[in-house]
Amino acid sequence: MRGRCPAWHWADASGEQLIIAGPPAGPHKIEITLANANHQPLDRATVSFAVPETESRAH
């Protein structure tokens, strides 16, 4: 998929790490928004990372 990915919405109050699985190779930015119980944003941060290219192997 090229360009902007669709928005994903989920709730996590566990305090554990967020794990994002399956993004394609290349650069990515993910915005994490902290919201209160009424869904009002309290804070947000953008995380940038790159997924490296990998060689596919035949099974």
C-alpha positions in Angstrom: 0.0 0.0 0.0 1.4 3.4 -0.9 0.5 6.7 0.6 -1.5 7.1 3.8 -2.7 4.0 5.6 -6.2 3.8 6.9 -6.7 5.0 10.5 -6.8 2.3 13.2 -8.6 2.9 16.4 -8.2 0.8 19.5 -8.2 1.2 23.3 -5.4 0.0 25.5 -5.2 0.8 29.2 -2.9 -2.1 30.1 0.3 -0.1 30.3 2.0 -2.7 28.1 3.8 -2.0 24.8 1.9 -1.4 21.6 2.8 -3.9 18.9 2.1 -3.0 15.3 2.4 -6.1 13.1 2.6 -6.4 9.3 3.5 -3.0 7.9 5.2 -3.2 4.5 8.9 -2.3 4.1 9.7 1.4 4.1 9.3 4.4 6.3 6.2 4.8 8.5 4.8 7.4 11.0 2.2 6.4 13.6 0.4 9.0 15.7 -0.6 7.8 19.2 -3.2 9.9 20.9 -3.9 9.6 24.7 -7.6 10.3 25.4 -9.7 10.4 28.5 -12.9 8.3 29.1 -14.9 10.8 27.1 -12.6 10.4 24.1 -11.2 13.9 24.5 -7.5 14.1 23.4 -5.1 14.8 26.3 -1.8 14.3 24.5 -0.3 12.9 21.3 3.0 11.9 19.9 4.2 10.8 16.5 6.5 7.8 16.2 8.6 7.4 13.0 10.3 4.1 12.1 11.4 2.2 9.0 10.8 -1.5 8.2 13.8 -2.9 6.3 13.4 -4.8 3.1 13.7 -8.6 3.5 14.4 -11.3 1.0 11.5 -13.7 0.5 12.2 -17.4 0.7 10.4 -20.1 -1.2 8.8 -22.7 1.0 
